[in-house]
Amino acid sequence: MNRLIGRALQETAPLWPNIKRAFGWVHRAAHILNNTEALPAPAVARRLDGLCGALCRHRACAGDLADGVDHFLKVTRSYRPGLFHCHAVADLPGTNNGLEGLFGSYRYCQRRTTGRRSASSATVVRGPARLVASVTSHLAPLDASDLAAVDRTRWQAMRTDITARRLQRTRGSRFRRDPEAYLRKLEAQYAAAK
């Protein structure tokens, strides 16, 4: 077994310097984005831009991993517009793992109760109310005083929005079921309005 590992290490030895160099660059980018020094967002952006500039200049030093460096730079450029908000806004987490977990717990509960693998249409229509209710009920138990403190105008605006979404989905399903009848009905309504 030791001979097998020794032989594998010997045959892959030429690859290790490139891997070590590329890993160092990626590790440096992670350190910059982690921002342990609590620098402001523009300073973090400048540091990352400097690293990306160095990667562009020295990509050939990565040997066979130069394409991987190009991919890293391309992805970094595409994510750049939203990459530094967590450093500009206080208490905003750097990742969405916690948020993803909250949505995952809602999806898990829905799957357990309904048996459906995909999200129900009710989640699409009533999502703003259902997701918030699900999340807050998991954080702490609610009582009547919490419900009494709700802003009535915001609640009515949300109800109006949910009703509009439900109506839009209903119209879409009617159209998919029988497009010709749906269009005839619209034409009749238009002619009556004239």
C-alpha positions as CSV (number, residue, x, y, z in Angstrom):
1,M,0.0,0.0,0.0
2,N,2.8,2.4,0.9
3,R,4.5,1.7,-2.5
4,L,1.2,2.5,-4.3
5,I,0.9,5.8,-2.5
6,G,4.6,6.6,-3.0
7,R,4.3,5.9,-6.7
8,A,1.1,8.0,-7.1
9,L,2.8,10.9,-5.3
10,Q,5.9,10.5,-7.5
11,E,3.9,10.5,-10.7
12,T,1.7,13.5,-9.7
13,A,4.6,15.5,-8.3
14,P,4.8,17.9,-11.3
15,L,1.1,18.9,-10.7
16,W,1.5,19.9,-7.1
17,P,3.2,23.3,-7.5
18,N,0.4,24.5,-9.8
19,I,-2.3,23.2,-7.4
20,K,-0.5,24.8,-4.4
21,R,-0.2,28.2,-6.2
22,A,-3.9,28.2,-7.4
23,F,-5.1,27.1,-4.0
24,G,-3.1,29.9,-2.4
25,W,-4.9,32.4,-4.7
26,V,-8.3,31.0,-3.9
27,H,-7.5,30.9,-0.2
28,R,-6.4,34.6,-0.4
29,A,-9.7,35.6,-2.1
30,A,-11.6,33.8,0.6
31,H,-9.6,35.6,3.3
32,I,-10.3,39.0,1.6
33,L,-14.0,38.3,1.4
34,N,-14.1,37.0,5.0
35,N,-12.9,40.5,6.0
36,T,-11.7,39.6,9.5
37,E,-10.2,43.1,9.8
38,A,-13.7,44.6,9.4
39,L,-12.7,46.9,6.6
40,P,-15.3,49.0,4.8
41,A,-16.8,47.6,1.6
42,P,-14.8,49.8,-0.8
43,A,-11.5,48.6,0.8
44,V,-12.6,44.9,0.5
45,A,-13.5,45.6,-3.2
46,R,-10.1,47.2,-3.9
47,R,-8.3,44.3,-2.3
48,L,-10.2,41.7,-4.3
49,D,-9.8,43.7,-7.5
50,G,-6.0,43.8,-6.8
51,L,-6.0,40.1,-6.4
52,C,-8.0,39.5,-9.6
53,G,-5.6,41.8,-11.4
54,A,-2.7,39.8,-10.2
55,L,-4.4,36.6,-11.2
56,C,-4.9,38.0,-14.7
57,R,-1.2,38.9,-15.0
58,H,0.1,35.6,-13.5
59,R,-2.4,33.1,-14.8
60,A,0.2,31.4,-16.8
61,C,2.0,30.5,-13.6
62,A,-0.8,28.1,-12.8
63,G,0.2,25.9,-15.8
64,D,-2.6,23.4,-16.6
65,L,-4.9,25.2,-14.1
66,A,-4.9,28.5,-16.2
67,D,-8.4,27.6,-17.5
68,G,-9.6,27.2,-13.9
69,V,-8.1,30.7,-13.1
70,D,-10.0,32.1,-16.0
71,H,-13.2,30.5,-14.8
72,F,-12.6,31.9,-11.3
73,L,-12.1,35.4,-12.7
74,K,-15.3,35.1,-14.8
75,V,-17.4,33.9,-11.9
76,T,-16.0,36.6,-9.6
77,R,-16.8,39.3,-12.2
78,S,-20.4,38.0,-12.6
79,Y,-20.9,38.0,-8.8
80,R,-19.1,41.3,-8.2
81,P,-22.2,43.7,-8.1
82,G,-23.6,41.9,-5.1
83,L,-20.5,40.7,-3.5
84,F,-19.8,43.5,-1.0
85,H,-23.2,44.3,0.4
86,C,-22.5,42.3,3.5
87,H,-19.5,44.6,4.2
88,A,-21.6,47.8,3.6
89,V,-24.6,46.9,5.6
90,A,-24.3,46.2,9.3
91,D,-25.3,42.7,10.6
92,L,-25.9,41.4,7.0
93,P,-24.5,37.9,6.8
94,G,-21.9,37.2,4.1
95,T,-23.7,34.1,2.9
96,N,-27.3,33.1,2.5
97,N,-26.9,29.7,4.2
98,G,-29.1,30.7,7.1
99,L,-31.8,32.0,4.7
100,E,-31.5,28.9,2.6
101,G,-32.0,26.8,5.8
102,L,-35.1,28.7,6.7
103,F,-36.6,28.2,3.2
104,G,-35.5,24.6,3.4
105,S,-37.3,24.0,6.7
106,Y,-40.5,25.5,5.2
107,R,-40.2,23.3,2.1
108,Y,-39.6,20.2,4.3
109,C,-42.7,21.0,6.4
110,Q,-44.8,21.4,3.2
111,R,-43.5,18.1,1.8
112,R,-44.3,16.3,5.1
113,T,-47.8,17.7,5.3
114,T,-48.8,17.5,1.6
115,G,-46.7,14.7,0.3
116,R,-45.8,16.8,-2.8
117,R,-42.2,17.1,-4.0
118,S,-42.6,20.4,-5.7
119,A,-43.9,23.6,-4.2
120,S,-47.6,24.1,-4.2
121,S,-49.2,27.0,-6.0
122,A,-50.3,28.3,-2.6
123,T,-46.7,28.9,-1.8
124,V,-46.3,31.0,-4.9
125,V,-49.6,33.0,-4.2
126,R,-49.4,33.3,-0.5
127,G,-45.6,33.0,0.0
128,P,-45.1,36.5,1.5
129,A,-47.5,35.6,4.3
130,R,-46.9,31.9,4.7
131,L,-43.1,32.0,4.7
132,V,-43.0,34.9,7.2
133,A,-45.5,33.2,9.5
134,S,-43.6,29.9,9.3
135,V,-40.2,31.5,10.1
136,T,-41.5,33.6,13.0
137,S,-43.4,30.7,14.5
138,H,-40.2,28.7,14.6
139,L,-38.3,31.6,16.2
140,A,-40.6,32.2,19.1
141,P,-44.2,31.4,20.1
142,L,-46.7,34.1,19.2
143,D,-49.6,35.4,21.3
144,A,-52.6,37.8,20.8
145,S,-50.5,40.9,21.6
146,D,-48.2,40.1,18.7
147,L,-51.2,40.0,16.3
148,A,-52.7,43.1,17.8
149,A,-49.5,45.1,17.0
150,V,-49.8,44.4,13.2
151,D,-50.1,47.5,11.0
152,R,-53.5,47.2,9.5
153,T,-52.8,49.2,6.3
154,R,-49.8,47.0,5.5
155,W,-51.8,43.9,6.2
156,Q,-54.6,45.1,3.9
157,A,-52.0,45.9,1.2
158,M,-50.6,42.4,1.5
159,R,-54.1,40.9,1.2
160,T,-54.7,42.9,-1.9
161,D,-51.5,41.7,-3.4
162,I,-52.2,38.1,-2.6
163,T,-55.7,38.4,-4.1
164,A,-54.2,39.9,-7.3
165,R,-51.7,37.0,-7.5
166,R,-54.5,34.4,-6.9
167,L,-56.6,36.0,-9.7
168,Q,-53.6,36.1,-12.1
169,R,-52.9,32.4,-11.5
170,T,-56.6,31.6,-11.9
171,R,-56.7,33.4,-15.2
172,G,-53.6,31.7,-16.4
173,S,-55.0,28.2,-15.6
174,R,-58.3,29.1,-17.3
175,F,-56.3,30.2,-20.4
176,R,-54.2,27.0,-20.4
177,R,-57.4,24.9,-20.1
178,D,-59.3,26.4,-23.0
179,P,-57.5,29.3,-24.7
180,E,-60.1,30.0,-27.3
181,A,-63.0,30.2,-24.8
182,Y,-60.9,32.5,-22.6
183,L,-60.1,34.8,-25.5
184,R,-63.7,34.9,-26.6
185,K,-64.7,35.9,-23.1
186,L,-62.1,38.7,-23.1
187,E,-63.3,39.9,-26.5
188,A,-66.9,40.0,-25.3
189,Q,-65.9,42.0,-22.2
190,Y,-64.0,44.4,-24.4
191,A,-66.9,44.9,-26.8
192,A,-69.3,45.4,-23.8
193,A,-66.9,48.1,-22.4
194,K,-67.0,50.1,-25.6
